[in-house]
């Protein structure tokens, strides 16, 4: 049986970009736990749209991007639209 999982919509901010997408959470896992895990340096953002912070321009769109957690300044859960 496959583990239960959900997609948590998020906005992730780095020094240069705003990334909108979703993080996969397994049953019992919290968003903060996901980004505080030290065993993994990168976190996958699904359905990703990457915007430049300087002018809000869409610079990249992909089914998934890997974000280096050392570059993450802020993670905000969001409601689905």
C-alpha positions in Angstrom: 0.0 0.0 0.0 1.4 3.4 -1.0 1.8 6.0 1.8 -0.8 8.7 2.0 0.4 12.0 0.7 -1.0 15.4 0.0 0.3 18.4 -2.0 0.6 21.6 0.2 0.4 24.7 -2.0 3.3 27.0 -1.0 5.2 30.2 -1.9 8.9 29.9 -1.4 11.1 33.0 -1.3 14.8 33.1 -2.0 17.0 36.1 -2.2 16.3 36.5 -5.9 13.1 34.6 -6.6 9.5 33.8 -5.5 8.5 30.2 -6.3 4.9 29.2 -6.4 4.0 25.5 -6.4 3.3 22.6 -4.1 5.3 20.5 -1.7 4.4 16.8 -1.2 3.8 16.0 2.4 3.4 12.4 3.6 0.9 11.5 6.4 1.9 13.1 9.6 4.6 15.3 8.1 4.5 19.1 8.6 5.7 21.8 6.2 8.2 23.1 8.7 9.7 19.7 9.3 10.2 19.2 5.6 12.3 22.3 5.3 14.2 21.7 8.5 15.4 18.2 7.7 19.2 18.3 7.5 19.6 15.0 5.7 18.4 16.5 2.4 19.9 19.7 1.0 17.3 20.1 -1.8 13.5 20.2 -1.6 11.3 19.5 -4.6 8.6 22.0 -5.5 5.9 20.6 -7.8 4.0 22.6 -10.4 6.6 25.3 -10.1 6.4 28.9 -11.3 9.5 30.9 -10.7 9.2 34.7 -10.6 12.0 37.4 -10.4 11.6 39.4 -7.2 12.9 42.6 -8.9 10.0 42.9 -11.5 7.6 40.0 -10.8 8.4 38.5 -14.2 7.8 34.8 -14.8 11.3 33.4 -15.5 10.7 29.7 -15.4 7.8 27.2 -15.3 8.3 23.4 -14.8 6.5 20.4 -13.5 9.1 20.2 -10.7 12.1 22.2 -9.5 14.7 21.3 -6.8 15.4 24.2 -4.4 18.6 24.3 -2.3 17.2 24.7 1.2 20.3 26.9 2.1 18.9 29.6 -0.2 15.3 29.5 1.2 14.5 32.7 3.2 10.8 32.1 3.7 8.1 29.4 3.1 4.5 30.4 3.2 1.6 27.9 2.9 -1.1 29.2 0.7 -4.7 28.3 -0.1 -5.4 26.8 -3.5 -6.8 29.1 -6.1 
